[in-house]
Amino acid sequence: MRLLFLLSVTHGFVIQTQERKTTYLRSTTEEVKSSNSVGDRLGLAGAVSAAAIATTAVNKALDDVELNAGDIDTSWVATGGSGNRVDPETGLPLAYNKQLIEAYWRSQGSALRDRWGEFLKLSVPFLLKLATLLVQDGTDGLSRNDRELAVDAREICQKLGPTFIKLAQTLSVRPDVLPPAALEELAILQDAVQPFDTDIALAQIQTELGEPADVFFSEISPEPVAAASLAQVYKARLRSNNQWVAIKVQRPQVLATVSKDLYV
């Protein structure tokens, strides 16, 4: 989420610098262009530096401050339902419960800090690459490398998992936020996310149905026909009536990963 936010802010900043260039009285057009270019580079490099400083500050805050779940009356991620039922696989509550969620993550040791570390490990090289392009070539450097930067952003979101993939999907239809190259690249995550292993999917089906998949299905496609942020889909034929159906299998650890990201 933080990475895509930075991309959005950077794109908006580029537009602003292009629209608000100050014209100075110089003897040649080249001098005016040079002055504007230097100003753009300094301003954009400053924006990246500010983002890096903010990242460091948030990282330190995770060490210094105890994270607490929001009250249900003020939380934007609270869902309907009540009771103390928990997911048998993870132990996470199946309905929003402030006390249960706090207790769960406090019992997980450094899990939240480790998750933030994963984000930094993947995003910092991207930020350095972005900063280098800005300092060396200004906004022109971003424009010439927009496709490469978009690919990097997509791959990082994919590695970070369901929460970031879902955000990338949302931003892939926002031309007012991201440039065309980023829109095209992030759109790949709408239905062509890297799939997880089919053996894992079959094991999940068996867990959910209580018996092996071939008890219920005479055929199942060897590979998923589509894969997205939270699940992937297989084509299958029912043994009972030979009808073709779609089986949607949830990605492993989705509940824990999304809960962790939202909690951080």
N, C-alpha and C positions, 0 to 999 in steps of 0.2 A: 504494500500500500504506500509506504513511504517513497519507494523508488518511482512508482508511477506518478505520485504527486510531484516529485521533483521534475520528471519529464514534462508534466503539464505546466508547471511553473516556468520551466526553462523555455518551452515553446511560446508561452504568453509573453515572456520577457523579450524574446527575440522579436516578436511582432511589435512590441512597444518600442524597442530601440530602433526598429526600421521606420516606424511612423513618426517618432519624435526626435529625429536628428536635427541638431542645431546647425544652421548655416553661418559660417564665419567669413568675414571679408578677407580673402586671400588673393594672391596674384594669379594663381592657377587653380584649375579644377582638381588636379591631383592632390594639392595640399589640403583641400577641403575633404576629399575622400579619405586621405591619410589621417586627418584629425578625427573624423567620425569613427574610422576603423579602430583607432587606439582607444577612443572613449568606449566603444562597444565592448572591446576586449576587457578593459579594466572593469566595466560594470558587470559583465557576465561572469568574469573570474571571481569578482567579489560575491556574486550570488552563490556560486558553487562553494566558495570558502565558508560563507554563512551556513550553507546546508551541512557542510562537514562539521562545523562547530556545533550546530544543533544536534547532529547525530551523536557526537561525543558527550554532550550534555545529557541526552536521553539515556545513553548507555550508563553514565555515572548514576543517574537517578534510579536505575534499576537496582543498583547496589545499595543505595542510601535509603530508599523509600519502600515500605511494604505495600504491595499492590493489593487493593481491595476491590471486590466486585461491586458494581453499581446497585443501588436500590431499585427494586422492580418498578417503582413509580417514575424513576428518572432514566432508566436504562433504555437505550434504543435497540438493544438486541434481545430484550425480554420477549418471551413468547407466551401464548395462552397455556393454561393447564395449571394443575396444582399437585400436591402430593410429594412424596419422597422417593419415587421410583428412580432407579439408576440403571444405566446401561450395563448389562452383565459382563460385557467384554472389557470396558474401560473403567467402570465405576463412576462415570460422570452422570449427574442428574439428567433425566430426560425432559424435565420441565425446569424453567428458570427458578433457581433457588439460591439466593445470595449466600446463605450459610454453608450449604453443601458444596457450592463451587469454590468458595474460599478455602474450605477444609481440604478439598481435593487437591488444589494446586499447592497448598502449603505442605502437603504430604509428598509432593513430587520433587522435593529438593531443588536443584538448580535448573529444572526443566524450562522455566520461563526465560531465565538468563541465557540458557543454551540456545533457545529459539532466536533470541535477539542476536546472538553470536552468529547463527546461520545466516540471518539477514545481512549482517555486516560483511561476512566472508564473501558473499556473492555480490553485494552492491558496491562496496568500496572500490574494487577494480574498475567497475563501470563509471563511478564518479570521477576517478582519477583520469580515465580515458576522456571523459567529457571535459574535464578541466583542461587537459592538455590541448585538445582541439580548440577550445575557446581562447586560450592564451596564445597559441601559435597562429591561428587563422581567423579568430573571431567567429561571427555568425556564418561566414562563408564556409568555414571548416565544418560546422554543424550541417549545413546544407549539402555539402559534398559527401558527407558520411552518414546521411540520415538513414539510409537503408541498413547499413551495418549496425548503427546504434539501435535501430528498431529490432533487428534480429537478436541482439544482445539482450534487450529488455524482455522480449518474448521468452527467450531461453531461461533467463533469471526467474521470471514469474512462474514458469513451468516447474523449475527445480524447487521453488519455495512452496509449491503445493496449492491445494484447492482454494484457499482464501484469496491468494494473489491472482490465480487463474481467473476466478470469478470477477475480480476487479478489472483485470485486463479485458475480459469479455465486455464488461460494461463500457469501458473507455473506447473499445474498438468501434463504437457507433457514435462517437462524439467528435465530429470534425471541428467543433468550436474549441476543443481542448487540445487535440493532438494533430500533428502534421500528417499528410496523406500516407507517407511511408510507414509510419507507426500504426495508423489505422488498418492498413492492409496486413501488416505482419501480425498484429494482435488478433485480427479476425480469424487467423488460423486456429486460435484456441477455442473458437466456438464449437467445433466438433472434431478437431484433429489433434487433441492432446496426446502426448506419449502414453500408450496404454500400459497397464500393469499386466503381469503374467497371467495367462489363461488358467494355469493350474491353481493359482490363488483364487481366481474367480469361481472355478468349479468347487473348490473347498468351501467357499462362502455360500454357494448355492446349497451344498449339502448341509451346512450348518443351519441355514434358514429353513430348509424343507424337511430336515431330519433324516433324509436318505440320499444316496448318490443321485446325481442329476440324471443318469441313464434310466433310472426307475420311472421318471416322469417324461423324459424326452428321448425320442428315437434318434434325433439328429441335433447337433449344436455346431454352429460355425466354429472352425478352429481358431479364428481370430475375431476380435470385436469388429462390428460393422461401423461403429462410431465410438469415440471416446471424448469425454468432456471433463469439466472440472471436478464433479462429484461422483461420477459413475461412468461405466462403459456398457455398451449394448451388444448383445449377441442375438443372432437369428437362430431359432430352434423350432423343431416340430414336435407337437404333443403326441405321446403314445396313445392317448385315449381316443383321439378323433383325427389324427394326422393333420391337424391345423397348424399352420405356421404362426409363430408368435415371436415377440421380442422379449428378451430377458435383460433387465437392467440391473447391473451388479454394482453396488456402491464400492468406491475405492477404500482400500484398507486405511484404518486410523483417521477417517474423515472427521468424526465427531471430536476426537482429541485434538487434532491439528487445528481445526477451525476455532474450537473453544480456546485453545492456547493463544492463537493470533488475536482474537477478540479481547481476551483478558489482558494481554500485553498492551 
